Structures are given as structure tokens and as C-alpha cells.
Amino acid sequence: MAAPLGGITGAAGPVLADDPALRGRPTTPEAVGDFSIAADAVIIASGGIGGNHELVRSAWPTRLGAAPESLLTGVPANVDGSMFPVAQAAGAHIHAPDRMWHYAEGIRNWNPIWPGHGVRILPGPSSLWLDAAGDRLPAPNFPGFDTLGTLGHLRSGGHEHSWFLLNERIISKEFALSGSEQNPDLTGRSVRRLAGRLGSGPPGPVADFLRHGEDFLAAATVPELVDKMARLEPAHALDAAAIGEVIAARDAQLANGFGKDAQLAAIRDARGYRGDRLMRTAAPHRLTDPAAGPLIAVRLRTLTRKTLGGLHTDLDARVLDASGRPISGLFAAGEAAGFGGGGMHGHRSLEGTFLGGCLFSGRVAGRAAARG
Ligand SMILES: Cc1cc2nc3c(=O)[nH]c(=O)nc-3n(C[C@H](O)[C@H](O)[C@H](O)COP(=O)(O)OP(=O)(O)OC[C@H]3O[C@@H](n4cnc5c(N)ncnc54)[C@H](O)[C@@H]3O)c2cc1C
């Protein structure tokens, strides 16, 4: 960015070669020329840092335990924070870089679009969630309940991976995958395909993961399943008898209607809502019920996603310097600004509302830039 004394006066940089790569795929870094544009205002809307593991690790907050050694990449490679040092060179201050939102339910995409591509499972509540040592996660860390709380719990215990234990009945009803390419019924606006989610068997993209995904294992019995889990994670082989006991203790709570298992109570509660009962939450049943299909284990790893800290702005989206003064002509919006003003939905944010903050902060920035 051009930043002589007095503020930002435009932007300059290399022009990259044309590249026919599909959306989300990496493109060529080959420069074929330079550009320089004079402007009264520059708005940085370059996204967050989730594609840059080094940056994620270096800013990792201690409240989420130690930074993971291995991460799956949940955002396209261009979400690399590359505009942060450019803005900093122009005097911008980065606010709360340790505010971030990542998922514990990451699986490696068998059909990747970008390097290290991971996908987040959007789970219903029934899978039994075990840490890498085979211990069941404590309430309220159930699938889909408290993203940052569960991530913090696992990372504080030093677990690089965890496991969902379930069966075919649960995966068929409760697994959805995050990402436009994983939801062709929604992105293709196909009511017929959406209605297919009510049918038996897992939705197509989930079935593909069951077939091809390196993190998915299926077996008829607990010992067979645990044996396969040990082959996938040999350094953390679990004891089949101990896992059998964890499953049996959970299943025993279904023997009568007075069970005290908090997860089973939450499942029953979820089924009180007709939408969840129809499309999202399997009726409580024993995990080892042979009629519920083979047992399934899914290995989960940390998946990077959202950036809640970023370029420090005021309520007019003007980028501030370290002393809190606006840098003339420089604005920021979206994830680059921690969703505007350094975190529009607060420290822990609110699942599913990130895009709204990005759009809203973009509107604020555009209006402020137009006012001059
Ligand atoms: C798989 C997935 C699922 C999601 N699901 C949800 C959801 O359900 N609900 C929700 O609210 N949010 C969701 N999000 C988050 C939401 O999509 C993002 O927070 C939002 O898109 C960020 O918008 P943005 O405009 O700030 O950044 P981006 O959408 O990342 O756009 C940044 C743009 O800047 C470009 N860029 C970056 N660096 C440079 C550079 N140096 N020079 C030129 N251009 C550059 C990039 O190519 C990109 O086009 C999801 C994100 C992903 C990846």
C-alpha cells in the first residue's frame, strides 16, 4: 500500500499470471507485471489467517491449551493473513490476534480442493466422544454443543486427536459436512435432493467419506473396531476391553427410562423438536445394537477456521495505529478486521453468524470510505 506521510493514497503490487484453477484451489504466484492504483480510500477485506498454520500456532491462546502439532486446513489457501504485515508496515495495529475459532471435529478431505484440506463434521448429538486416551469427554462437551469449550478441553489434555464412536444408524441421520461442495442439495437448491436426507442410509457426501476417508473405520464388533483404531493411531492404541466398558456403561443407561446419562438426556431433549427428530437426531438406542448397523469410529483432528482478531478498527471501520489514531484513508472489514471492530459477536462468538458480521462490517467500511 502506498502510505506517504498523511495517510494511504492507493495500492500497488504485482499482477499475477492468469490461472484457470477452480475456486478455492491454489493459483500461480508468477508475477507478469505491476499495478499501481491511486485512491482516496483503501479497504482491506483479505480474510483471516486459518490457512497459515504458522500464524495460527504463533497466536494460539493459552486458554485453548497448547497449540496443536498437526492441523487440518479448513479454509482456502488464500486465507493466509498475507495482508497483515502489509497493513502493519503502513502503521496498522493488530488487535487480539489470539482470538480464533477452530473446530475439534475435523476430518481430512479424501477429495481435497486446497492443500491439507479438512472438513468439519456438523454432528448431531448421539456419537460417543472419546479423547485420544479413550476417556469419554465430560458434559457438556457433546457433539455439536460447545466448540471452543471442547477444543479447549482436548488441547488442555494434550490430545492431538479424538474419536467419535457411533454406528450406521447414527451416521445416516446425524452427520452433515460443512462446505458448499459437501452440500450439493443446498447449493444446487434442489428440494428433491434435500428430501433425500430423510431417506435411509447416509447422504451421498457422507457415504463418500465412509468409503474413501482415511479417518473412517467400520467393524462388526468393538474389539475389531479398536484394532482398526490402533492401526490408524499406533502410538495411541486403546484397550478394547476398556472401550467396551465405556460403551456398555453408556448403553446400560438405556435399560429404563430413568437413566442419568447427561448426553442421553440431551438427545431426548433434542428430539422434542420435530425438525431435529425428523432430520438430525436418531432415537436413543444401544451403540452395539446389531440392527443399527456396523460400529463406526471417526478420527477427529483440529481444523482451522475463523479469525476473530485482526486489524484494529473503530466503529467506522477506520484502521487504527498502535496509539489508537485512525490511519487516514485505510479501512478494514470482514475477518481481516476480526469481523469488524475487533470481534462483532464477542470473544466466544456465535456459531453460524460469522458471515453476517463480515457483510455488515463491509457495509460499514464502504459507507465510511464513501463519506471520506
Ligand atoms: C468451509 C467453510 C464453511 C463456513 N461456514 C460458515 C457458516 O455456516 N456460517 C458463517 O457465518 N460463516 C461460515 N464460514 C466463515 C465465513 O465464510 C467467513 O468468515 C467469511 O467468508 C469471511 O469473509 P471475508 O470477506 O472476510 O474473507 P474471505 O471470504 O476469506 O475473502 C477474502 C478474499 O480476499 C482475497 N485475498 C486474500 N489475500 C489477498 C491478497 N494478499 N491480495 C488479494 N486478494 C487477497 C481472497 O482471495 C478472498 O477472495 C465458513 C467458512 C468456511 C471456509
The ligand as a MOL file (V3000), in Angstrom:
LIG
                    3D

  0  0  0     0  0            999 V3000
M  V30 BEGIN CTAB
M  V30 COUNTS 53 58 0 0 0
M  V30 BEGIN ATOM
M  V30 1 C -15.9850 -24.2610 4.7150 0
M  V30 2 C -16.4590 -23.0210 5.4270 0
M  V30 3 C -17.7220 -23.0210 5.9950 0
M  V30 4 C -18.1730 -21.8800 6.6450 0
M  V30 5 N -19.4280 -21.8890 7.1910 0
M  V30 6 C -19.9220 -20.7580 7.7530 0
M  V30 7 C -21.2550 -20.7080 8.2440 0
M  V30 8 O -22.0000 -21.6830 8.1540 0
M  V30 9 N -21.6900 -19.5500 8.8040 0
M  V30 10 C -20.9000 -18.4420 8.9140 0
M  V30 11 O -21.3510 -17.4160 9.4100 0
M  V30 12 N -19.6120 -18.4490 8.4600 0
M  V30 13 C -19.1210 -19.5850 7.8810 0
M  V30 14 N -17.8260 -19.6190 7.4170 0
M  V30 15 C -16.9980 -18.4260 7.6270 0
M  V30 16 C -17.2710 -17.3470 6.5930 0
M  V30 17 O -17.3970 -17.9290 5.3210 0
M  V30 18 C -16.0820 -16.3820 6.6090 0
M  V30 19 O -15.9790 -15.8330 7.9160 0
M  V30 20 C -16.2900 -15.2480 5.6170 0
M  V30 21 O -16.4540 -15.7310 4.3040 0
M  V30 22 C -15.0820 -14.3400 5.6130 0
M  V30 23 O -15.3410 -13.3160 4.6980 0
M  V30 24 P -14.2090 -12.2730 4.3110 0
M  V30 25 O -14.7910 -11.4780 3.1700 0
M  V30 26 O -13.7390 -11.5370 5.4960 0
M  V30 27 O -12.9720 -13.1450 3.8160 0
M  V30 28 P -12.8880 -14.2140 2.6150 0
M  V30 29 O -14.2250 -14.7480 2.2520 0
M  V30 30 O -11.8070 -15.1560 3.0290 0
M  V30 31 O -12.4070 -13.3400 1.3830 0
M  V30 32 C -11.1040 -12.7780 1.3260 0
M  V30 33 C -10.7510 -12.5190 -0.1140 0
M  V30 34 O -9.5300 -11.8020 -0.1610 0
M  V30 35 C -8.6740 -12.3920 -1.1150 0
M  V30 36 N -7.2840 -12.1360 -0.6920 0
M  V30 37 C -6.6580 -12.5930 0.4100 0
M  V30 38 N -5.3870 -12.1340 0.4760 0
M  V30 39 C -5.2240 -11.3520 -0.6200 0
M  V30 40 C -4.1140 -10.6010 -1.1260 0
M  V30 41 N -2.9510 -10.5330 -0.4670 0
M  V30 42 N -4.3020 -9.9300 -2.2990 0
M  V30 43 C -5.5000 -10.0050 -2.9690 0
M  V30 44 N -6.5600 -10.6800 -2.5150 0
M  V30 45 C -6.4220 -11.3640 -1.3680 0
M  V30 46 C -9.0330 -13.8620 -1.1250 0
M  V30 47 O -8.6910 -14.4640 -2.3460 0
M  V30 48 C -10.5430 -13.7910 -0.9300 0
M  V30 49 O -11.2300 -13.6670 -2.1530 0
M  V30 50 C -17.3400 -20.7300 6.7490 0
M  V30 51 C -16.0660 -20.7410 6.1830 0
M  V30 52 C -15.6330 -21.8830 5.5260 0
M  V30 53 C -14.2510 -21.8490 4.9040 0
M  V30 END ATOM
M  V30 BEGIN BOND
M  V30 1 1 1 2
M  V30 2 1 2 3
M  V30 3 2 2 52
M  V30 4 2 3 4
M  V30 5 1 4 5
M  V30 6 1 4 50
M  V30 7 2 5 6
M  V30 8 1 6 7
M  V30 9 1 6 13
M  V30 10 2 7 8
M  V30 11 1 7 9
M  V30 12 1 9 10
M  V30 13 2 10 11
M  V30 14 1 10 12
M  V30 15 2 12 13
M  V30 16 1 13 14
M  V30 17 1 14 15
M  V30 18 1 14 50
M  V30 19 1 15 16
M  V30 20 1 16 17
M  V30 21 1 16 18
M  V30 22 1 18 19
M  V30 23 1 18 20
M  V30 24 1 20 21
M  V30 25 1 20 22
M  V30 26 1 22 23
M  V30 27 1 23 24
M  V30 28 2 24 25
M  V30 29 1 24 26
M  V30 30 1 24 27
M  V30 31 1 27 28
M  V30 32 2 28 29
M  V30 33 1 28 30
M  V30 34 1 28 31
M  V30 35 1 31 32
M  V30 36 1 32 33
M  V30 37 1 33 34
M  V30 38 1 33 48
M  V30 39 1 34 35
M  V30 40 1 35 36
M  V30 41 1 35 46
M  V30 42 1 36 37
M  V30 43 1 36 45
M  V30 44 2 37 38
M  V30 45 1 38 39
M  V30 46 1 39 40
M  V30 47 2 39 45
M  V30 48 1 40 41
M  V30 49 2 40 42
M  V30 50 1 42 43
M  V30 51 2 43 44
M  V30 52 1 44 45
M  V30 53 1 46 47
M  V30 54 1 46 48
M  V30 55 1 48 49
M  V30 56 2 50 51
M  V30 57 1 51 52
M  V30 58 1 52 53
M  V30 END BOND
M  V30 END CTAB
M  END
